[in-house]
Amino acid sequence: MTRIYDEVFDARLLNGTTRRIALVDGYHVSAEDIRNARDRFGKFDIAVKKTSYGSITDAAEEAAASMGANVVTFKGLLQNLAR
């Protein structure tokens, strides 16, 4: 995994593909949090909720999907990277 800047990383998978990961801070991650991350960090494949508290809203999942991304917890990140 390579840190690009601030809270953005590139993860190179065993199959040779790369996933751009953006860390998102929020208790209940919302669609606005996802859109703000896109504005701040640019395109990403996976948005990771930084804290284990709170939740990811359905609207956040829909916003991420509309951008061609996923929004997940840390556990979800590990599952995404294992694919």
Backbone as numpy.savetxt, mean C-alpha at the origin, in Angstrom:
# Nx Ny Nz CAx CAy CAz Cx Cy Cz
14.43 -5.62 -0.56 13.57 -4.45 -0.56 14.47 -3.22 -0.56
14.10 -2.24 -1.38 14.89 -1.03 -1.51 14.03 0.17 -1.14
14.56 1.01 -0.27 13.85 2.23 0.09 14.08 3.25 -1.01
12.99 3.75 -1.59 13.07 4.74 -2.65 13.17 6.12 -2.05
12.25 6.47 -1.18 12.27 7.73 -0.44 11.17 7.68 0.61
11.27 8.55 1.57 10.26 8.72 2.60 9.66 7.38 3.01
8.45 7.10 2.59 7.75 5.87 2.98 7.36 5.04 1.76
8.27 4.97 0.81 8.04 4.22 -0.42 9.19 3.25 -0.64
8.83 2.01 -0.94 9.82 0.94 -1.13 9.51 0.18 -2.40
10.53 -0.39 -3.00 10.35 -1.34 -4.09 10.77 -2.71 -3.58
9.91 -3.69 -3.77 10.21 -5.07 -3.38 10.37 -5.89 -4.66
11.52 -6.49 -4.83 11.76 -7.35 -5.98 11.41 -8.77 -5.58
10.48 -9.36 -6.30 10.00 -10.69 -5.98 10.88 -11.75 -6.65
10.76 -12.97 -6.18 11.57 -14.06 -6.71 11.32 -14.31 -8.20
10.13 -13.96 -8.68 9.82 -14.17 -10.10 10.36 -13.03 -10.97
11.06 -12.07 -10.36 11.69 -10.98 -11.10 10.86 -9.72 -11.20
9.60 -9.75 -10.81 8.77 -8.55 -10.86 9.05 -7.67 -9.64
8.68 -6.42 -9.75 8.87 -5.47 -8.67 7.51 -4.90 -8.26
7.31 -4.75 -6.98 6.11 -4.12 -6.44 6.52 -2.85 -5.70
5.87 -1.74 -6.02 6.10 -0.49 -5.30 5.13 -0.45 -4.12
5.67 -0.19 -2.94 4.91 -0.22 -1.69 4.94 1.16 -1.05
3.77 1.66 -0.69 3.65 2.94 0.00 3.05 2.70 1.38
3.66 3.28 2.40 3.14 3.16 3.76 2.13 4.27 4.00
0.97 3.91 4.54 -0.11 4.86 4.78 -0.41 4.88 6.27
-0.45 6.08 6.83 -0.72 6.24 8.26 -2.18 6.64 8.44
-2.89 5.89 9.24 -4.28 6.22 9.52 -4.89 5.18 10.44
-5.73 5.63 11.34 -6.38 4.69 12.25 -7.41 3.87 11.47
-8.32 4.56 10.79 -9.25 3.92 9.86 -8.87 4.46 8.48
-8.09 3.70 7.74 -7.61 4.15 6.43 -8.81 4.32 5.51
-8.93 5.52 4.95 -10.07 5.86 4.11 -9.65 6.03 2.66
-10.63 6.24 1.80 -10.35 6.52 0.39 -9.50 7.78 0.27
-9.77 8.77 1.09 -8.99 10.01 1.06 -7.53 9.74 1.42
-7.29 8.87 2.38 -5.91 8.51 2.74 -5.19 7.88 1.55
-5.89 7.04 0.81 -5.29 6.39 -0.36 -5.02 7.42 -1.45
-5.98 8.29 -1.71 -5.78 9.34 -2.73 -4.64 10.27 -2.33
-4.57 10.61 -1.05 -3.47 11.47 -0.58 -2.12 10.78 -0.75
-2.07 9.48 -0.51 -0.82 8.73 -0.70 -0.42 8.76 -2.17
-1.39 8.63 -3.06 -1.10 8.67 -4.50 -0.56 10.04 -4.89
-1.17 11.10 -4.35 -0.69 12.46 -4.64 0.71 12.67 -4.09
0.95 12.14 -2.92 2.24 12.35 -2.24 3.36 11.49 -2.82
3.05 10.21 -3.10 4.08 9.25 -3.48 4.08 8.88 -4.96
3.01 9.18 -5.68 2.90 8.73 -7.06 2.31 7.33 -7.11
2.48 6.68 -8.24 1.89 5.35 -8.44 2.53 4.31 -7.52
1.70 3.46 -6.96 2.17 2.34 -6.14 1.28 1.14 -6.41
1.81 -0.03 -6.09 1.05 -1.27 -6.28 0.33 -1.70 -5.01
0.96 -1.41 -3.87 0.41 -1.85 -2.59 0.53 -0.70 -1.58
-0.58 -0.36 -0.95 -0.57 0.59 0.16 -0.67 -0.23 1.44
0.23 0.01 2.37 0.25 -0.75 3.61 -0.13 0.15 4.78
-1.15 -0.26 5.51 -1.57 0.45 6.72 -0.48 0.26 7.77
0.08 1.37 8.25 1.24 1.30 9.13 0.94 0.79 10.53
-0.24 0.99 11.02 -0.54 0.59 12.39 -1.49 -0.61 12.41
-1.40 -1.39 13.46 -2.29 -2.55 13.58 -3.63 -2.16 14.19
-3.76 -0.92 14.65 -5.01 -0.45 15.24 -5.94 0.05 14.15
-7.25 0.03 14.41 -8.20 0.55 13.45 -8.49 -0.43 12.34
-8.82 0.11 11.16 -9.24 -0.75 10.06 -8.95 -0.10 8.71
-9.25 -0.84 7.67 -9.20 -0.34 6.30 -10.64 -0.31 5.82
-11.11 0.85 5.41 -12.50 0.97 5.00 -12.73 0.36 3.61
-13.98 0.01 3.35 -14.34 -0.49 2.03 -14.03 0.55 0.95
-14.27 1.83 1.28 -14.01 2.91 0.33 -12.52 2.99 0.00
-11.66 2.72 0.98 -10.21 2.73 0.73 -9.84 1.60 -0.22
-10.44 0.43 -0.02 -10.17 -0.70 -0.91 -10.64 -0.39 -2.33
-11.79 0.26 -2.46 -12.31 0.63 -3.78 -11.42 1.68 -4.44
-10.98 2.67 -3.67 -10.10 3.71 -4.22 -8.80 3.10 -4.71
-8.22 2.21 -3.92 -6.97 1.55 -4.32 -7.19 0.72 -5.58
-8.28 -0.02 -5.63 -8.57 -0.86 -6.80 -8.73 0.00 -8.06
-9.33 1.18 -7.92 -9.51 2.05 -9.07 -8.17 2.56 -9.60
-7.13 2.51 -8.76 -5.78 2.93 -9.14 -4.93 1.73 -9.58
-5.52 0.55 -9.53 -4.76 -0.65 -9.87 -3.87 -1.12 -8.75
-4.25 -0.80 -7.51 -3.44 -1.14 -6.34 -4.29 -1.90 -5.32
-3.63 -2.36 -4.28 -4.29 -2.98 -3.13 -3.94 -2.17 -1.90
-4.82 -2.19 -0.91 -4.51 -1.62 0.39 -4.63 -2.76 1.40
-3.58 -2.95 2.19 -3.51 -4.13 3.06 -2.87 -3.77 4.40
-3.00 -4.70 5.33 -2.26 -4.63 6.59 -0.87 -5.23 6.35
-0.03 -5.23 7.37 1.30 -5.82 7.22 1.20 -7.30 6.87
0.26 -7.99 7.52 0.04 -9.41 7.20 -0.34 -9.57 5.72
-1.21 -8.70 5.25 -1.61 -8.73 3.85 -0.46 -8.45 2.92
0.48 -7.60 3.35 1.67 -7.33 2.55 2.47 -8.60 2.37
2.68 -9.33 3.45 3.44 -10.56 3.37 2.76 -11.57 2.45
1.44 -11.63 2.51 0.70 -12.53 1.63 0.83 -12.09 0.17
0.78 -10.78 -0.10 0.93 -10.27 -1.46 2.30 -10.58 -2.01
3.32 -10.43 -1.20 4.68 -10.64 -1.67 5.00 -12.12 -1.87
4.24 -13.00 -1.22 4.47 -14.43 -1.35 3.89 -15.00 -2.65
3.09 -14.22 -3.33 2.43 -14.71 -4.57 3.39 -14.74 -5.71
